[in-house]
Amino acid sequence: MKTFDVRALGLEIHAISGTEEVIVRCPYHDDRHPSGSFNVNSGLFFCFSCGAAANVNQLAAKTGGYVVRNDALPHTKLRTIDRE
């Protein structure tokens, strides 16, 4: 299975929620406390604070990132991603 690369999209992982969801800061508002959820399998984003929703292509356009799919990483590997 392939997953979307969160970093390539210009997002920083702040937490892991389940096996597919990562918690990120929302690029659609001044998000001081990460309130966005990105599904690495489906490429769908939703912000629980402002209600913004986007697919992976819309998100890449907003962040200036790009869409990359990688071989799926085990859930434990997501936890070890370095924060830059």
C-alpha positions in Angstrom: 0.0 0.0 0.0 1.2 3.5 -0.8 0.7 6.5 1.6 1.0 10.2 1.0 4.2 11.9 2.2 3.1 14.5 4.8 6.4 16.4 4.7 6.4 16.7 0.9 3.0 18.4 1.3 4.6 21.0 3.5 3.0 19.8 6.7 4.7 18.9 10.0 3.4 16.0 12.1 2.5 17.0 15.6 0.8 13.8 16.7 -0.5 10.4 15.5 -4.1 9.6 15.8 -4.9 5.9 15.0 -3.0 4.2 12.2 -3.8 6.5 9.3 -4.4 10.0 10.7 -1.7 12.6 11.6 -2.4 15.8 13.5 -1.0 18.9 11.8 -1.3 22.7 11.9 -4.0 23.9 9.6 -2.6 25.9 6.7 -6.0 27.7 6.2 -5.9 29.7 9.4 -3.4 30.9 12.1 -3.3 27.6 13.9 -1.4 27.9 17.1 -2.5 24.5 18.5 -2.6 21.8 15.8 -6.2 21.1 14.9 -5.9 19.6 11.4 -6.2 15.9 10.6 -4.6 14.4 7.5 -5.3 10.8 6.4 -2.1 9.4 4.9 -4.0 6.8 2.9 -6.8 8.8 1.4 -5.0 12.1 1.2 -8.0 13.9 2.8 -7.5 16.8 5.2 -10.0 18.3 7.7 -9.5 21.1 10.3 -11.6 20.7 13.5 -11.2 24.3 14.3 -12.1 26.3 11.2 -13.8 23.5 9.2 -11.5 23.6 6.2 -11.5 20.5 4.1 -9.2 19.6 1.2 -8.0 16.7 -0.9 -4.2 16.1 -1.3 -4.0 18.2 -4.5 -5.8 21.2 -2.9 -3.6 20.9 0.1 -0.4 20.9 -1.9 -1.5 24.0 -3.8 -2.2 25.8 -0.5 1.0 24.9 1.2 3.3 25.1 -1.8 4.2 21.5 -1.3 3.9 18.6 -3.7 2.2 15.2 -3.8 4.4 12.2 -3.2 3.3 8.6 -2.5 5.7 6.3 -0.8 5.6 2.7 0.2 3.5 2.5 3.4 5.4 2.8 6.6 4.4 0.8 9.7 2.5 2.9 12.2 5.5 2.8 14.5 7.7 4.4 11.9 5.5 7.4 11.7 6.3 8.1 15.4 10.0 8.4 14.7 9.8 11.1 12.0 12.2 13.9 12.9 10.7 17.4 13.4 12.7 19.9 11.5 
